[in-house]
C-alpha cells in the first residue's frame, strides 16, 4: 500500500476537476434508500479530507482513516479552516482497529485499488464488516478492469501549469490486472524561484466484478448492488468506475 509523501501537499492542486460532488450524491442516494439520512460515517482512505469534510457539512458525524500522516495533516488543516470537527486516524485499512461501529463505511475515489494483494482486500472487507453496525452499509468504488487495461494501459500523460507540472507514465501488468503509475513532478517554489523535482510511483490493481462479489459474500455482506460511473445503470463493457453498495 502506498503512503503519500510530498505528493500530499500538492494533491488538491491537481484534483480541482475531480467531481467530488458526484460521490456525495451517490452516498446520499444510498443512505436515503437505507433510511440512514443522519448517521455515523467512517471514511477509509480519506486522503486530504475532501469527501469527509463534505459529509460533515451535510450533518454526518465523520471519522477519517488514512495510511498517510501527510494526507491527514492536510485534511486536519482544511477541516479547521472550514470549522469542521473531524476525528482522524493513521491506520492501514487492512488492519483497521477502532473502538466503535458505524452506520456506514465509505472507501471512495478508488482507494481500495491501492491494496496490493487479494489478502489485503479480503482483510479490509472483513475489518469493515466488524466495524459496521447491524444493517450498516459499505459503499465503495474501484477502477474497472477495462480502465486499468485500456485507459491507463501503457499510456503516458502530461500536465503543465505555472505552479505544478508532471509527466505520468503507466505500465500495465496483465497477470496482476494492475498498473504502475510512474509520475515525475516539477513544483514551483517561490522562495528559491525555481522548480523542484520529485518522483512518485503508485500501483493500483483491480479485479473482475464477480470476484469482488464473491469476496463480499464470503465476509457476510448481503444485498450487493453494483452500478457504474455515478449512474444508476449496471456496468457495461466500457464502464470505468464500478460502484458497490452492500449491507451487513
C-alpha positions in Angstrom: 0.0 0.0 0.0 1.3 3.5 -0.9 1.9 6.1 1.7 1.9 9.6 0.1 4.8 11.9 0.9 5.4 15.2 -0.8 2.5 14.4 -3.1 0.1 15.0 -0.3 0.8 18.7 -0.3 0.1 19.3 -4.0 -2.7 16.7 -4.2 -5.5 19.1 -4.0 -4.0 21.4 -6.7 -4.1 18.5 -9.1 -7.6 17.4 -8.2 -9.5 20.6 -8.8 -11.5 18.9 -11.6 -12.4 15.7 -9.7 -16.2 15.6 -9.3 -16.4 15.0 -5.5 -20.0 16.2 -5.6 -20.9 13.1 -7.6 -19.6 10.8 -4.8 -21.6 12.8 -2.3 -24.7 12.5 -4.4 -24.2 8.7 -4.7 -23.7 8.5 -1.0 -26.8 10.4 -0.2 -28.9 8.3 -2.6 -27.7 5.1 -1.0 -28.2 6.4 2.6 -31.7 7.6 1.7 -32.6 4.2 0.3 -31.4 2.6 3.5 -33.2 5.2 5.7 -30.0 6.4 7.2 -30.1 10.1 6.4 -28.3 11.3 9.6 -25.7 8.7 10.6 -22.2 8.0 11.7 -19.7 7.5 8.8 -16.2 6.1 8.5 -14.3 7.4 5.5 -11.5 4.9 4.8 -8.6 6.2 2.6 -9.9 9.7 3.4 -6.8 11.4 1.9 -6.9 15.2 2.3 -10.4 15.1 3.6 -12.4 16.3 0.6 -15.2 13.7 1.0 -15.1 13.7 4.8 -15.4 17.4 5.1 -18.3 17.5 2.6 -20.1 14.8 4.5 -19.6 16.6 7.8 -21.1 19.7 6.2 -24.1 17.6 5.3 -24.6 16.9 9.0 -23.0 13.5 9.3 -20.7 12.5 12.2 -17.5 11.5 10.3 -14.3 9.7 11.2 -11.5 9.6 8.7 -8.7 7.0 8.4 -5.7 7.1 6.1 -2.3 5.4 5.9 -0.5 8.7 5.2 0.2 11.1 8.0 0.9 13.8 5.5 -2.5 13.4 3.9 -4.1 13.6 7.4 -2.2 16.7 8.3 -3.6 18.4 5.2 -7.1 17.1 6.0 -6.9 18.4 9.6 -5.8 21.9 8.5 -8.6 22.1 5.9 -11.2 20.9 8.4 -10.0 23.6 10.9 -10.3 26.3 8.3 -13.8 25.1 7.5 -14.8 25.0 11.1 -15.4 21.3 10.8 -14.8 18.7 13.6 -13.2 15.6 12.2 -11.6 12.6 14.1 -8.7 11.4 12.0 -6.6 8.3 12.5 -3.5 7.0 10.8 -4.1 3.3 10.0 -3.7 0.7 7.3 -7.3 -0.1 6.2 -6.4 -3.8 6.1 -5.5 -3.6 9.8 -8.4 -1.2 10.8 -8.9 -1.2 14.5 -11.2 1.4 16.1 -13.3 1.1 19.2 -16.6 1.8 17.7 -19.0 0.8 14.9 -20.6 2.9 12.2 -23.8 3.2 10.3 -21.8 3.5 7.0 -18.3 2.9 5.8 -17.1 4.5 2.6 -14.0 3.7 0.5 -14.3 6.2 -2.3 -12.0 7.6 -5.1 -10.6 4.1 -5.9 -8.7 3.9 -2.6 -9.3 0.1 -2.4 -7.3 -0.3 -5.7 -4.1 0.7 -3.8 -4.2 -2.6 -1.8 -1.5 -4.8 -3.3 -2.8 -8.4 -2.6 -6.0 -10.3 -2.6 -5.5 -11.0 1.0 -5.3 -7.3 1.9 -8.6 -6.6 0.1 -10.3 -9.5 1.9 -8.8 -8.4 5.3 -10.1 -4.9 4.6 -13.6 -6.1 3.8 -13.6 -8.3 7.0 -12.4 -5.3 9.1 -15.1 -3.1 7.6 -17.7 -5.7 8.4 -16.6 -5.8 12.0 -16.8 -2.0 12.2 -20.3 -1.8 10.8 -23.5 -1.8 12.9 -26.1 -4.5 12.0 -27.7 -3.4 8.8 -24.9 -0.9 8.1 -23.8 0.0 4.6 -20.4 -0.3 2.9 -20.1 1.9 -0.2 -17.0 1.8 -2.3 -15.8 2.2 -5.9 -13.0 0.7 -7.9 -11.4 1.0 -11.3 -12.8 -1.4 -13.8 -10.5 -3.9 -15.5 -11.2 -2.0 -18.7 -9.9 1.3 -17.2 -6.8 -0.3 -15.8 -6.0 -2.2 -19.0 -7.2 0.1 -21.8 -7.4 3.7 -20.4 -4.3 3.6 -18.2 -2.6 0.7 -20.0 0.9 1.6 -21.2 0.0 5.2 -21.9 1.6 8.4 -20.9 0.0 11.6 -19.8 1.3 15.1 -19.0 0.1 18.3 -17.3 1.7 21.7 -17.5 0.9 24.6 -15.1 2.8 27.6 -13.7 2.9 26.0 -10.2 2.9 22.3 -10.8 3.7 20.1 -13.9 4.1 16.4 -14.3 4.9 13.6 -16.6 2.9 10.4 -15.9 3.9 7.1 -17.4 1.6 4.0 -16.9 2.7 0.4 -17.1 0.1 -2.4 -17.2 0.5 -5.9 -15.8 -1.9 -8.3 -17.4 -1.3 -11.1 -14.8 -2.0 -8.9 -11.8 -4.6 -6.7 -13.5 -2.5 -3.8 -12.1 -1.0 -0.6 -13.4 2.1 1.2 -12.2 1.8 5.0 -12.2 5.3 6.5 -12.5 5.0 10.2 -12.1 7.6 12.9 -12.2 6.5 16.2 -10.7 8.0 19.7 -11.1 6.8 22.1 -8.4 7.5 25.8 -8.3 9.0 27.2 -5.1 8.6 30.9 -4.5 11.4 31.3 -2.0 14.0 29.8 -4.4 12.2 31.0 -7.6 12.9 27.6 -9.1 11.2 24.3 -9.9 11.9 21.3 -7.7 11.5 17.8 -9.0 10.3 14.7 -7.1 9.2 11.3 -8.2 6.3 9.1 -7.1 5.4 5.5 -8.0 1.9 4.3 -7.3 0.5 0.8 -8.1 -3.2 0.1 -8.4 -4.7 -3.3 -9.0 -8.3 -4.3 -9.6 -10.5 -7.4 -10.0 -13.5 -8.5 -12.0 -16.8 -7.5 -10.6 -17.7 -11.2 -9.8 -14.5 -11.6 -7.8 -15.4 -8.6 -5.6 -19.0 -10.0 -5.2 -17.6 -13.4 -4.1 -15.3 -11.9 -1.5 -18.1 -9.7 -0.1 -20.4 -12.7 0.2 -17.6 -14.7 1.9 -17.3 -12.0 4.5 -21.0 -12.0 5.2 -22.3 -8.9 3.3 -25.7 -9.1 1.5 -27.9 -7.1 -0.9 -25.0 -6.4 -3.2 -25.9 -3.6 -5.6 -23.5 -2.8 -8.4 -23.6 0.3 -10.7 -21.1 2.2 -12.8 -19.7 5.7 -13.5 -22.0 7.5 -11.0 -25.1 6.3 -12.9 -27.9 4.0 -11.7 -27.4 1.6 -14.5 -25.4 -1.7 -14.3 -21.9 -1.7 -15.6 -21.2 -2.3 -19.3 -18.0 -3.3 -21.2 -16.5 0.2 -21.3 -17.5 1.3 -17.8 -14.6 2.8 -16.0 -15.6 3.2 -12.3 -17.6 0.4 -10.6 -19.7 1.2 -7.5 -20.7 -1.3 -4.8 -23.4 -0.8 -2.2 -23.6 -3.7 0.2 -25.2 -4.3 3.6 -24.2 -6.1 6.8 
